[in-house]
Amino acid sequence: MKIAFVILACVSVPVAAAIQVTIVQPTPGQLAGDSVFVAATVTSTFEIASVTASVADRTSLLTFSSSSVPGRFGAIPGWTNTVSLNGLERGAFNITVTARDVFGAESSSQTSFTLDRRPVLRITAPLQDTVTKSSVPVDFSFSDDGPTLATIRILAGSTLLATNPVTSLNLSAFDHSSVTLRFEITDSEGQTTTDQRTVFIESNPRLRAIGPAPPPDDLKVKIEGDWIAYHDGGIWAGLSNTVTRVAYGIQSDGPRTLALTTDGTLYTDPVRYFSQERGWFYAVMKLKDGVVSPVMDEVKGRKIETEFISNFAPFWDGQHVLYIKRDPERGYALILLANGVETMIAGWNDSMPAFTALNGWVAYTQKGTSGQDQIWMRAPDGSKAQRTFFGSSSRIEVLNPSGELMLSNAGVKHLSQPGKPLLELSAFIGQPAWSGDHWSVTIGSTLFRLDPADVIQSISIRNGQAMISLRTVNTGPVEIQASTDLENWQTLATVPPSEGVVEFSDQGSVGLLLRFYRTVSQ
């Protein structure tokens, strides 16, 4: 007798796998460039094995993150990646996101987007930090894949300068200032590409370009002879090859001012200091040969730190140390320290004086009768003289070793020379400096030489002709030149070496609506 056995194998097979794919990005009709960012959420009965995104002939594998998909109330879990669109032509495309579970079941979702690359803008001119007298050359190109020509706008701040390709821009309306030229290219889909260049406009004929601007000084670093000092939270000083930390535990609020003398003595901004006589106070600190001591003043009595700041803002002029002294009862004073002895240069005032010093000369401000800042000068012999008498406040710019002072009032620059009347230099932008044997001005990335020897004081009309009044202290001939466009100049006359005021008439000015003049020293 034969017996037959039937063995049944029981296998659990999913019969109702449910997968739902939701495309979050791109949204229908969204614009994309050389790649498209894809973000999707997936819900599934079973574990997801892979999620892919396909556009035309390219596919990318999406990766999961717990917080990568943009949601209404922040990032949510989902699948993301980018799909490269390089090589595809502009137009509408479908994107398909497909999710597959571990048992091979899959589901897809699809949306559309538009491939339209942003315009590409290339600016050749002007270069960044270009300096010009009036007009600036413009050279740029752009490309776009749209069906219509992109629109162009060139703006200076909110001022629209051009809406079409141009070869130059007239910026004379912005004289004595800097402007940021913004180039905008907008395509047919409203996508805008921008770039910008900063341009400085300065027509002062006293300025002559001589080369690139030097790097700015590091105000945290001081060098005197073989000695160097700097601060980076602590204070370091010493010979240039053996710099060591010289101030441990000294704390100061805000930026620290350093004054380094030629013998290696270092003065630094006020720090909190305790004295048995006065308690806590703030003082300029002197650091020498490893010893830290406060620079004291004549004010006596214990004062709490919120009431009193004794000395601050130390400054080394090559011969002396100067600083500001404050007394809550008397105000501010400017002090010169020599051989341990204090000499008051200016004080007491309700407001802190501005000052600078060099080679024994001290320029400082004192209040005039109407509360304006007038500039005074103290000579190395101790004599003092008022240098400005304007009805508005003047500002100290730069002092040179001979006591010549560059200053400004109401935006106009002046040169004050010992024993001579104030010389007007007109307005100009930039940072003036004394460069060894001449005045210079840094504007943007360009260094200019400033020639203050001769200045056109006034221009008037007499009998239909322009009458030019030239004030000169030159040691060589000076050419008077004229122009109608600030580009092409014609020499009208040559003034021989002189000192004083020279007047002459310009017969070529008759009937002209616009005429510019400048002087050139030979």
KEBA-175670 format. One record per residue (C-alpha): residue in one letter; y, x negated, z. Coordinates in nm, 4 decimals. Example, Ala and Ser with C-alpha at 12.3 -4.5 7.8 and 13.67 -1.06 7.14 Angstrom:
BEGIN
{node A; {-0.4500; -1.2300; 0.7800}}
{node S; {-0.1060; -1.3670; 0.7140}}
END
This chain:
BEGIN
{node M; {0.0000; 0.0000; 0.0000}}
{node K; {0.3409; -0.1354; -0.1016}}
{node I; {0.6545; -0.0815; 0.1051}}
{node A; {1.0069; -0.1176; -0.0478}}
{node F; {1.3108; -0.2054; 0.1579}}
{node V; {1.6684; -0.1321; 0.0502}}
{node I; {1.9356; -0.3410; 0.2236}}
{node L; {2.2922; -0.2130; 0.2034}}
{node A; {2.5775; -0.4607; 0.2563}}
{node C; {2.8874; -0.3086; 0.4204}}
{node V; {3.2142; -0.4589; 0.2931}}
{node S; {3.5633; -0.3392; 0.4090}}
{node V; {3.7805; -0.3052; 0.0995}}
{node P; {4.1472; -0.1915; 0.1266}}
{node V; {4.1971; 0.1136; -0.0831}}
{node A; {4.5620; 0.2042; -0.0046}}
{node A; {4.7629; -0.1209; -0.0212}}
{node A; {5.1369; -0.0337; -0.0119}}
{node I; {5.4035; -0.2921; -0.1136}}
{node Q; {5.7741; -0.2126; -0.1469}}
{node V; {6.0218; -0.4595; -0.2935}}
{node T; {6.3978; -0.4108; -0.2534}}
{node I; {6.6368; -0.6430; -0.4392}}
{node V; {6.9498; -0.7066; -0.2298}}
{node Q; {7.1078; -0.9634; -0.4604}}
{node P; {7.2065; -0.9709; -0.7374}}
{node T; {7.3548; -0.6224; -0.7383}}
{node P; {7.3474; -0.4253; -1.0665}}
{node G; {7.6009; -0.5692; -1.3106}}
{node Q; {7.6842; -0.8677; -1.0863}}
{node L; {7.8172; -1.1787; -1.2607}}
{node A; {7.6236; -1.5056; -1.2483}}
{node G; {7.6830; -1.8547; -1.3835}}
{node D; {7.4368; -2.1402; -1.4297}}
{node S; {7.2135; -1.9936; -1.1590}}
{node V; {7.1643; -1.6618; -0.9855}}
{node F; {7.0993; -1.6206; -0.6155}}
{node V; {6.8114; -1.3843; -0.5418}}
{node A; {6.7580; -1.2093; -0.2076}}
{node A; {6.4947; -0.9432; -0.1484}}
{node T; {6.3191; -0.7611; 0.1325}}
{node V; {5.9489; -0.6803; 0.1172}}
{node T; {5.7431; -0.4366; 0.3230}}
{node S; {5.3647; -0.4470; 0.2863}}
{node T; {5.0518; -0.3052; 0.4449}}
{node F; {4.8938; -0.6482; 0.4326}}
{node E; {5.0175; -1.0057; 0.4564}}
{node I; {5.2309; -1.1235; 0.1652}}
{node A; {5.0922; -1.4189; -0.0285}}
{node S; {5.3864; -1.4834; -0.2635}}
{node V; {5.7162; -1.3456; -0.3888}}
{node T; {5.8587; -1.4567; -0.7235}}
{node A; {6.1746; -1.3865; -0.9238}}
{node S; {6.1758; -1.3979; -1.3037}}
{node V; {6.4592; -1.4052; -1.5568}}
{node A; {6.3726; -1.4396; -1.9250}}
{node D; {6.1325; -1.7363; -1.9515}}
{node R; {6.1900; -1.8888; -1.6049}}
{node T; {6.0404; -1.8027; -1.2668}}
{node S; {6.1200; -1.9177; -0.9126}}
{node L; {5.9108; -1.8859; -0.5988}}
{node L; {6.1074; -1.7182; -0.3182}}
{node T; {6.0758; -1.8403; 0.0407}}
{node F; {6.0859; -1.6389; 0.3609}}
{node S; {6.3437; -1.6765; 0.6343}}
{node S; {6.4119; -1.4678; 0.9430}}
{node S; {6.7867; -1.4623; 0.8715}}
{node S; {6.8666; -1.5370; 0.5089}}
{node V; {6.9266; -1.2022; 0.3392}}
{node P; {7.2813; -1.0588; 0.3578}}
{node G; {7.2826; -0.7247; 0.5374}}
{node R; {7.5377; -0.4681; 0.6420}}
{node F; {7.5514; -0.5957; 0.9980}}
{node G; {7.4658; -0.9622; 0.9379}}
{node A; {7.1754; -1.1619; 0.7995}}
{node I; {6.8298; -1.0010; 0.8076}}
{node P; {6.4760; -1.1322; 0.7366}}
{node G; {6.3771; -1.1612; 0.3726}}
{node W; {6.2922; -1.3758; 0.0720}}
{node T; {6.5484; -1.5913; -0.1120}}
{node N; {6.5950; -1.8631; -0.3733}}
{node T; {6.7959; -1.9317; -0.6881}}
{node V; {6.6873; -1.8995; -1.0485}}
{node S; {6.8297; -2.1484; -1.2977}}
{node L; {7.0055; -1.9960; -1.5968}}
{node N; {7.0828; -2.3242; -1.7735}}
{node G; {7.0418; -2.2944; -2.1475}}
{node L; {7.0687; -1.9147; -2.1614}}
{node E; {7.3394; -1.7520; -2.3693}}
{node R; {7.6008; -1.5228; -2.2204}}
{node G; {7.4939; -1.1583; -2.1898}}
{node A; {7.3061; -0.8972; -1.9831}}
{node F; {6.9715; -0.9921; -1.8265}}
{node N; {6.7055; -0.8253; -1.6175}}
{node I; {6.5661; -0.9917; -1.3087}}
{node T; {6.2229; -0.8962; -1.1764}}
{node V; {6.1065; -0.9648; -0.8216}}
{node T; {5.7301; -0.9410; -0.7709}}
{node A; {5.5484; -0.9458; -0.4353}}
{node R; {5.1705; -1.0082; -0.4121}}
{node D; {4.9598; -0.9627; -0.0982}}
{node V; {4.6584; -1.1684; 0.0143}}
{node F; {4.4169; -0.9273; -0.1566}}
{node G; {4.5878; -0.9540; -0.4948}}
{node A; {4.7760; -0.6264; -0.4880}}
{node E; {5.1295; -0.6540; -0.6174}}
{node S; {5.4469; -0.4577; -0.6706}}
{node S; {5.7734; -0.5321; -0.8538}}
{node S; {6.1356; -0.4261; -0.8599}}
{node Q; {6.3946; -0.4907; -1.1272}}
{node T; {6.7726; -0.4966; -1.1615}}
{node S; {7.0243; -0.6258; -1.4144}}
{node F; {7.3099; -0.8746; -1.4020}}
{node T; {7.5526; -1.0342; -1.6458}}
{node L; {7.5467; -1.4029; -1.7295}}
{node D; {7.9108; -1.5098; -1.7705}}
{node R; {8.0046; -1.8597; -1.6674}}
{node R; {8.3420; -1.9311; -1.5099}}
{node P; {8.5953; -2.1063; -1.7332}}
{node V; {8.5887; -2.4861; -1.7112}}
{node L; {8.9319; -2.6461; -1.6572}}
{node R; {9.0169; -3.0133; -1.7064}}
{node I; {9.3685; -3.1421; -1.6231}}
{node T; {9.4657; -3.4775; -1.7713}}
{node A; {9.8365; -3.4637; -1.6842}}
{node P; {10.0208; -3.4624; -1.4566}}
{node L; {9.8365; -3.6918; -1.2203}}
{node Q; {9.8318; -3.6118; -0.8517}}
{node D; {10.1536; -3.7197; -0.6714}}
{node T; {10.3439; -3.7772; -0.9960}}
{node V; {10.7171; -3.8414; -0.9456}}
{node T; {10.9580; -3.7168; -1.2107}}
{node K; {11.3331; -3.6748; -1.2504}}
{node S; {11.3217; -3.3354; -1.4220}}
{node S; {11.0327; -3.2653; -1.6588}}
{node V; {10.6661; -3.3522; -1.6324}}
{node P; {10.4154; -3.3891; -1.9176}}
{node V; {10.1295; -3.1382; -1.9187}}
{node D; {9.7907; -3.1967; -2.0773}}
{node F; {9.4889; -2.9828; -1.9948}}
{node S; {9.1898; -2.8272; -2.1671}}
{node F; {8.9497; -2.5479; -2.0853}}
{node S; {8.6349; -2.3862; -2.2196}}
{node D; {8.4875; -2.0397; -2.1732}}
{node D; {8.1858; -1.8486; -2.3059}}
{node G; {8.3579; -1.5099; -2.3148}}
{node P; {8.4164; -1.2967; -2.6238}}
{node T; {8.7954; -1.3132; -2.5899}}
{node L; {9.0363; -1.5978; -2.5198}}
{node A; {9.0927; -1.6697; -2.1522}}
{node T; {9.4434; -1.6205; -2.0134}}
{node I; {9.6519; -1.9094; -1.8787}}
{node R; {9.9026; -1.9222; -1.5948}}
{node I; {10.0848; -2.2242; -1.4538}}
{node L; {10.2713; -2.1616; -1.1297}}
{node A; {10.4856; -2.3564; -0.8863}}
{node G; {10.4365; -2.1713; -0.5613}}
{node S; {10.5088; -1.8080; -0.6550}}
{node T; {10.7201; -1.9042; -0.9588}}
{node L; {10.5469; -1.8480; -1.2929}}
{node L; {10.6258; -2.1422; -1.5227}}
{node A; {10.4060; -2.0803; -1.8288}}
{node T; {10.1455; -1.8371; -1.9663}}
{node N; {10.0396; -2.0438; -2.2649}}
{node P; {9.9544; -2.4086; -2.3380}}
{node V; {10.2613; -2.6309; -2.3050}}
{node T; {10.3231; -3.0017; -2.3422}}
{node S; {10.5790; -3.0310; -2.0623}}
{node L; {10.7354; -2.8385; -1.7766}}
{node N; {11.1024; -2.8491; -1.6778}}
{node L; {11.1095; -2.8808; -1.2976}}
{node S; {11.4785; -2.9628; -1.2529}}
{node A; {11.5213; -2.6454; -1.0455}}
{node F; {11.3017; -2.8095; -0.7809}}
{node D; {11.5062; -3.1306; -0.7551}}
{node H; {11.4798; -3.3174; -0.4227}}
{node S; {11.1515; -3.1477; -0.3363}}
{node S; {10.7802; -3.1440; -0.4083}}
{node V; {10.5939; -2.8596; -0.5757}}
{node T; {10.2283; -2.7784; -0.6151}}
{node L; {10.1524; -2.6879; -0.9750}}
{node R; {9.8631; -2.4424; -0.9853}}
{node F; {9.6723; -2.4009; -1.3111}}
{node E; {9.4819; -2.0702; -1.3477}}
{node I; {9.2347; -1.9851; -1.6267}}
{node T; {9.1013; -1.6256; -1.6204}}
{node D; {8.8213; -1.5066; -1.8511}}
{node S; {8.7437; -1.1606; -1.9918}}
{node E; {8.5361; -1.0721; -1.6846}}
{node G; {8.8235; -1.1529; -1.4483}}
{node Q; {8.6736; -1.4784; -1.3247}}
{node T; {8.9436; -1.7358; -1.2462}}
{node T; {8.9163; -2.1129; -1.2265}}
{node T; {9.2039; -2.2949; -1.0555}}
{node D; {9.3133; -2.6519; -1.0029}}
{node Q; {9.6380; -2.7979; -0.8784}}
{node R; {9.8544; -3.1083; -0.8784}}
{node T; {10.1350; -3.2038; -0.6399}}
{node V; {10.4474; -3.3270; -0.8190}}
{node F; {10.7635; -3.4757; -0.6651}}
{node I; {11.0977; -3.4105; -0.8360}}
{node E; {11.3734; -3.6595; -0.7613}}
{node S; {11.6678; -3.7299; -0.9920}}
{node N; {11.8744; -3.9578; -0.7649}}
{node P; {11.9907; -4.2402; -0.9954}}
{node R; {11.9853; -4.4833; -0.7018}}
{node L; {11.6044; -4.4900; -0.7128}}
{node R; {11.4123; -4.7186; -0.9477}}
{node A; {11.0316; -4.7195; -0.9560}}
{node I; {10.8873; -5.0631; -0.8794}}
{node G; {10.5171; -4.9985; -0.8178}}
{node P; {10.2539; -4.8083; -0.6217}}
{node A; {10.3345; -4.7016; -0.2679}}
{node P; {10.1896; -4.9126; 0.0143}}
{node P; {9.9392; -4.7516; 0.2511}}
{node P; {10.0995; -4.5753; 0.5479}}
{node D; {10.1287; -4.7627; 0.8752}}
{node D; {9.8783; -4.6838; 1.1469}}
{node L; {10.0938; -4.5747; 1.4390}}
{node K; {9.8054; -4.6424; 1.6763}}
{node V; {9.7998; -5.0118; 1.5883}}
{node K; {10.0642; -5.2684; 1.6858}}
{node I; {10.0718; -5.6309; 1.5694}}
{node E; {10.3099; -5.8984; 1.6943}}
{node G; {10.2358; -6.2551; 1.5852}}
{node D; {9.8776; -6.3350; 1.6888}}
{node W; {9.8607; -6.0349; 1.9222}}
{node I; {9.7177; -5.6956; 1.8374}}
{node A; {9.6910; -5.3714; 2.0342}}
{node Y; {9.5525; -5.0301; 1.9536}}
{node H; {9.4188; -4.7216; 2.1255}}
{node D; {9.1255; -4.4975; 2.0515}}
{node G; {9.1177; -4.3104; 2.3792}}
{node G; {9.1260; -4.6377; 2.5688}}
{node I; {9.3732; -4.9221; 2.5210}}
{node W; {9.2584; -5.2468; 2.3600}}
{node A; {9.4728; -5.5568; 2.3292}}
{node G; {9.4642; -5.9335; 2.3071}}
{node L; {9.4619; -6.2119; 2.0551}}
{node S; {9.3503; -6.0888; 1.7167}}
{node N; {9.0070; -6.2532; 1.7480}}
{node T; {8.9469; -6.1669; 2.1150}}
{node V; {9.0594; -5.8071; 2.1555}}
{node T; {8.9344; -5.6593; 2.4827}}
{node R; {8.9830; -5.3368; 2.6700}}
{node V; {9.2756; -5.3946; 2.9025}}
{node A; {9.3310; -5.0535; 3.0624}}
{node Y; {9.0412; -4.8905; 3.2409}}
{node G; {9.0732; -4.5369; 3.3704}}
{node I; {9.4333; -4.4865; 3.2575}}
{node Q; {9.4804; -4.1306; 3.1434}}
{node S; {9.7654; -3.9951; 2.9339}}
{node D; {9.8363; -3.6535; 2.7881}}
{node G; {9.8848; -3.6423; 2.4126}}
{node P; {9.9263; -3.9350; 2.1699}}
{node R; {9.9893; -4.2703; 2.3286}}
{node T; {10.2886; -4.4858; 2.2284}}
{node L; {10.2379; -4.8617; 2.2281}}
{node A; {10.5038; -5.1341; 2.2377}}
{node L; {10.3651; -5.4876; 2.2007}}
{node T; {10.5859; -5.7940; 2.2567}}
{node T; {10.5446; -6.1367; 2.1029}}
{node D; {10.4028; -6.2844; 2.4252}}
{node G; {10.1264; -6.0247; 2.4426}}
{node T; {10.2867; -5.7916; 2.6958}}
{node L; {10.1904; -5.4333; 2.6223}}
{node Y; {10.3876; -5.1217; 2.7182}}
{node T; {10.2302; -4.7788; 2.6857}}
{node D; {10.3360; -4.4175; 2.7243}}
{node P; {10.3650; -4.2569; 3.0694}}
{node V; {10.0504; -4.2339; 3.2757}}
{node R; {9.9847; -4.0698; 3.6102}}
{node Y; {10.0500; -4.3219; 3.8826}}
{node F; {10.0511; -4.3101; 4.2618}}
{node S; {10.3076; -4.4831; 4.4801}}
{node Q; {10.3161; -4.4780; 4.8605}}
{node E; {10.6925; -4.4382; 4.8377}}
{node R; {10.7059; -4.1592; 4.5814}}
{node G; {10.3575; -4.0114; 4.5544}}
{node W; {10.2306; -3.9141; 4.2118}}
{node F; {10.4642; -3.9647; 3.9153}}
{node Y; {10.4597; -4.0617; 3.5491}}
{node A; {10.5832; -4.3979; 3.4217}}
{node V; {10.5667; -4.6374; 3.1316}}
{node M; {10.2894; -4.8840; 3.2134}}
{node K; {10.3167; -5.2589; 3.1601}}
{node L; {9.9948; -5.4486; 3.0872}}
{node K; {10.0046; -5.8268; 3.1095}}
{node D; {9.7298; -6.0812; 3.1801}}
{node G; {9.4957; -5.8116; 3.3063}}
{node V; {9.7501; -5.6657; 3.5501}}
{node V; {9.8603; -5.3042; 3.5088}}
{node S; {10.1906; -5.2069; 3.6699}}
{node P; {10.4429; -4.9224; 3.6248}}
{node V; {10.7899; -4.9792; 3.4862}}
{node M; {10.9973; -4.8397; 3.7741}}
{node D; {11.3466; -4.6963; 3.7746}}
{node E; {11.6267; -4.6541; 4.0254}}
{node V; {11.5474; -4.2916; 4.1155}}
{node K; {11.4243; -4.2807; 4.4745}}
{node G; {11.2531; -4.0216; 4.6879}}
{node R; {10.9209; -3.8418; 4.6657}}
{node K; {10.8972; -3.5906; 4.3818}}
{node I; {10.5994; -3.3859; 4.2758}}
{node E; {10.4633; -3.4613; 3.9299}}
{node T; {10.5744; -3.1281; 3.7790}}
{node E; {10.9376; -3.2156; 3.8529}}
{node F; {10.9591; -3.5749; 3.7434}}
{node I; {10.8803; -3.7973; 3.4477}}
{node S; {11.0360; -4.1364; 3.5069}}
{node N; {11.0057; -4.3404; 3.1857}}
{node F; {10.8373; -4.2709; 2.8527}}
{node A; {10.8375; -4.3493; 2.4765}}
{node P; {10.8421; -4.7321; 2.5019}}
{node F; {10.9753; -4.9145; 2.1944}}
{node W; {10.9873; -5.2856; 2.1073}}
{node D; {11.2726; -5.3973; 1.8792}}
{node G; {11.1711; -5.7617; 1.8491}}
{node Q; {11.3919; -5.8681; 2.1391}}
{node H; {11.3912; -5.5944; 2.4023}}
{node V; {11.1867; -5.3015; 2.5262}}
{node L; {11.3594; -4.9620; 2.5232}}
{node Y; {11.2473; -4.6303; 2.6625}}
{node I; {11.3702; -4.2872; 2.7643}}
{node K; {11.4364; -4.2096; 3.1317}}
{node R; {11.4353; -3.8559; 3.2678}}
{node D; {11.5786; -3.7296; 3.5954}}
{node P; {11.5506; -3.3538; 3.6596}}
{node E; {11.8965; -3.3552; 3.8173}}
{node R; {12.0854; -3.5621; 3.5578}}
{node G; {11.8884; -3.5254; 3.2356}}
{node Y; {11.7886; -3.7995; 2.9902}}
{node A; {11.9074; -4.1555; 2.9366}}
{node L; {11.8254; -4.4353; 2.6938}}
{node I; {11.7333; -4.7585; 2.8724}}
{node L; {11.7087; -5.1186; 2.7533}}
{node L; {11.4852; -5.3466; 2.9617}}
{node A; {11.5511; -5.7219; 2.9485}}
{node N; {11.4167; -5.9766; 3.1982}}
{node G; {11.3223; -5.6943; 3.4318}}
{node V; {11.6777; -5.5559; 3.4365}}
{node E; {11.7561; -5.2054; 3.3099}}
{node T; {12.0707; -5.1440; 3.1042}}
{node M; {12.1679; -4.7880; 3.0247}}
{node I; {12.2565; -4.7517; 2.6566}}
{node A; {12.3263; -4.3775; 2.6579}}
{node G; {12.3089; -4.1070; 2.9231}}
{node W; {12.2926; -3.8825; 3.1040}}
{node N; {12.2365; -3.5941; 2.8557}}
{node D; {12.0782; -3.2523; 2.8836}}
{node S; {11.8650; -3.3232; 2.5754}}
{node M; {11.6627; -3.6302; 2.4907}}
{node P; {11.8425; -3.8731; 2.2566}}
{node A; {11.6778; -3.9904; 1.9358}}
{node F; {11.6811; -4.3657; 1.8903}}
{node T; {11.5517; -4.6649; 1.7002}}
{node A; {11.6122; -5.0356; 1.7517}}
{node L; {11.5637; -5.3620; 1.5663}}
{node N; {11.6679; -5.7224; 1.6167}}
{node G; {11.9072; -5.6355; 1.9002}}
{node W; {12.0687; -5.3392; 1.7196}}
{node V; {12.0171; -4.9937; 1.8728}}
{node A; {12.0923; -4.6680; 1.6890}}
{node Y; {12.0932; -4.3581; 1.9079}}
{node T; {12.2265; -4.0043; 1.9220}}
{node Q; {12.4771; -3.8543; 2.1630}}
{node K; {12.6094; -3.4992; 2.1730}}
{node G; {12.9457; -3.4360; 2.0055}}
{node T; {13.2093; -3.1942; 2.1251}}
{node S; {13.0332; -2.8969; 1.9607}}
{node G; {12.6839; -2.9965; 2.0724}}
{node Q; {12.5919; -3.1673; 1.7436}}
{node D; {12.4033; -3.4971; 1.7358}}
{node Q; {12.6382; -3.7820; 1.6482}}
{node I; {12.4942; -4.1269; 1.5785}}
{node W; {12.6126; -4.4310; 1.7697}}
{node M; {12.5271; -4.7971; 1.7298}}
{node R; {12.4996; -5.0692; 1.9915}}
{node A; {12.5386; -5.4216; 1.8526}}
{node P; {12.3467; -5.7229; 1.9881}}
{node D; {12.6620; -5.8303; 2.1776}}
{node G; {12.6608; -5.4992; 2.3672}}
{node S; {12.9546; -5.3375; 2.1864}}
{node K; {12.9171; -4.9742; 2.0800}}
{node A; {13.0602; -4.7766; 1.7888}}
{node Q; {13.0275; -4.4175; 1.6747}}
{node R; {12.8872; -4.4076; 1.3202}}
{node T; {12.9011; -4.0352; 1.2307}}
{node F; {13.1702; -3.7704; 1.2794}}
{node F; {13.0176; -3.4698; 1.1028}}
{node G; {13.0509; -3.1129; 1.2219}}
{node S; {12.6712; -3.0747; 1.2135}}
{node S; {12.3906; -3.2848; 1.3579}}
{node S; {12.2940; -3.6112; 1.1893}}
{node R; {11.9485; -3.7673; 1.1901}}
{node I; {11.8499; -4.1330; 1.2256}}
{node E; {11.6298; -4.2558; 0.9403}}
{node V; {11.5795; -4.6349; 0.9231}}
{node L; {11.7532; -4.9385; 1.0744}}
{node N; {11.7426; -5.2831; 0.9138}}
{node P; {11.7742; -5.6235; 1.0899}}
{node S; {12.1432; -5.6543; 0.9977}}
{node G; {12.2451; -5.3292; 1.1657}}
{node E; {12.2587; -5.1209; 0.8489}}
{node L; {12.1407; -4.7699; 0.9212}}
{node M; {12.0019; -4.5103; 0.6833}}
{node L; {12.0870; -4.1622; 0.8142}}
{node S; {12.1018; -3.8062; 0.6893}}
{node N; {12.3309; -3.5116; 0.7439}}
{node A; {12.2791; -3.1670; 0.5927}}
{node G; {12.0151; -3.3123; 0.3583}}
{node V; {12.2469; -3.5843; 0.2244}}
{node K; {12.1596; -3.9499; 0.2853}}
{node H; {12.4228; -4.1983; 0.4002}}
{node L; {12.4255; -4.5715; 0.4627}}
{node S; {12.6121; -4.6938; 0.7689}}
{node Q; {12.7087; -5.0625; 0.7540}}
{node P; {12.8741; -5.2509; 1.0405}}
{node G; {13.2524; -5.2583; 0.9973}}
{node K; {13.2516; -5.0444; 0.6789}}
{node P; {13.3086; -4.6766; 0.6016}}
{node L; {13.0048; -4.4526; 0.5687}}
{node L; {12.8547; -4.4749; 0.2187}}
{node E; {12.7146; -4.1537; 0.0719}}
{node L; {12.3880; -4.1984; -0.1194}}
{node S; {12.3460; -3.8305; -0.2151}}
{node A; {12.0238; -3.6413; -0.1487}}
{node F; {11.6739; -3.7687; -0.2138}}
{node I; {11.3275; -3.7010; -0.0826}}
{node G; {11.0737; -3.9545; 0.0354}}
{node Q; {11.0396; -4.1978; 0.3201}}
{node P; {11.3035; -4.4754; 0.3239}}
{node A; {11.2204; -4.8223; 0.4556}}
{node W; {11.3623; -5.1731; 0.4682}}
{node S; {11.1446; -5.4034; 0.2573}}
{node G; {11.2447; -5.7556; 0.3553}}
{node D; {11.5627; -5.7852; 0.1478}}
{node H; {11.6222; -5.4383; 0.0020}}
{node W; {11.5970; -5.0693; 0.0766}}
{node S; {11.2957; -4.8868; -0.0611}}
{node V; {11.1753; -4.5271; -0.0704}}
{node T; {10.8175; -4.4015; -0.0891}}
{node I; {10.7732; -4.0766; -0.2805}}
{node G; {10.4184; -3.9564; -0.3300}}
{node S; {10.2160; -4.2513; -0.4515}}
{node T; {10.5174; -4.4398; -0.5977}}
{node L; {10.7428; -4.7010; -0.4386}}
{node F; {11.1090; -4.6995; -0.5430}}
{node R; {11.3835; -4.9520; -0.4884}}
{node L; {11.7022; -4.7965; -0.3530}}
{node D; {12.0255; -4.9549; -0.4704}}
{node P; {12.3123; -4.8355; -0.2476}}
{node A; {12.5674; -5.0811; -0.3898}}
{node D; {12.7553; -4.8277; -0.6020}}
{node V; {12.7881; -4.4519; -0.5782}}
{node I; {12.9602; -4.1913; -0.7938}}
{node Q; {13.1856; -4.0252; -0.5403}}
{node S; {13.3142; -3.7349; -0.7502}}
{node I; {13.3352; -3.5912; -1.1014}}
{node S; {13.6283; -3.3726; -1.2027}}
{node I; {13.7727; -3.2300; -1.5252}}
{node R; {14.1147; -3.3456; -1.6431}}
{node N; {14.2552; -3.2503; -1.9848}}
{node G; {13.9054; -3.1376; -2.0876}}
{node Q; {13.7482; -3.4743; -2.0045}}
{node A; {13.5173; -3.5677; -1.7178}}
{node M; {13.6866; -3.8011; -1.4688}}
{node I; {13.4378; -4.0139; -1.2767}}
{node S; {13.5316; -4.1729; -0.9437}}
{node L; {13.3010; -4.4653; -0.8648}}
{node R; {13.2915; -4.6293; -0.5249}}
{node T; {13.1408; -4.9756; -0.5468}}
{node V; {13.0702; -5.2737; -0.3238}}
{node N; {12.8670; -5.4515; -0.5879}}
{node T; {12.8457; -5.8258; -0.6428}}
{node G; {12.7580; -5.7901; -1.0105}}
{node P; {12.8578; -5.5702; -1.3052}}
{node V; {12.7707; -5.1995; -1.2889}}
{node E; {12.7001; -4.9867; -1.5961}}
{node I; {12.8110; -4.6211; -1.5981}}
{node Q; {12.5682; -4.4205; -1.8106}}
{node A; {12.5687; -4.0589; -1.9343}}
{node S; {12.2985; -3.8221; -2.0563}}
{node T; {12.2573; -3.4601; -2.1606}}
{node D; {11.8824; -3.4352; -2.0864}}
{node L; {11.8130; -3.6934; -1.8092}}
{node E; {11.5829; -3.8720; -2.0521}}
{node N; {11.8145; -4.0499; -2.2975}}
{node W; {12.1025; -4.2474; -2.1442}}
{node Q; {12.4097; -4.3990; -2.3079}}
{node T; {12.6278; -4.6697; -2.1488}}
{node L; {12.9900; -4.5550; -2.1262}}
{node A; {13.1500; -4.8483; -1.9458}}
{node T; {13.0738; -5.1624; -1.7482}}
{node V; {13.2568; -5.2126; -1.4198}}
{node P; {13.3042; -5.5777; -1.3170}}
{node P; {13.2255; -5.6979; -0.9626}}
{node S; {13.4616; -5.5225; -0.7260}}
{node E; {13.4932; -5.3457; -0.3943}}
{node G; {13.6668; -5.0121; -0.3720}}
{node V; {13.7097; -4.7068; -0.5951}}
{node V; {13.7139; -4.7262; -0.9770}}
{node E; {13.8102; -4.4272; -1.1951}}
{node F; {13.7476; -4.3790; -1.5664}}
{node S; {13.7274; -4.0885; -1.8132}}
{node D; {13.4444; -3.9856; -2.0448}}
{node Q; {13.5863; -3.8848; -2.3821}}
{node G; {13.2384; -3.7847; -2.4998}}
{node S; {13.2226; -3.5054; -2.2444}}
{node V; {13.4708; -3.2816; -2.4270}}
{node G; {13.3083; -2.9503; -2.5235}}
{node L; {12.9751; -3.0207; -2.3486}}
{node L; {12.8332; -2.7609; -2.1112}}
{node L; {12.6069; -3.0100; -1.9313}}
{node R; {12.6481; -3.3831; -1.8749}}
{node F; {12.4705; -3.6176; -1.6293}}
{node Y; {12.5956; -3.9522; -1.5019}}
{node R; {12.4371; -4.2496; -1.3269}}
{node T; {12.5109; -4.6142; -1.2496}}
{node V; {12.2869; -4.9130; -1.3113}}
{node S; {12.3467; -5.2454; -1.1382}}
{node Q; {12.2977; -5.5550; -1.3504}}
END
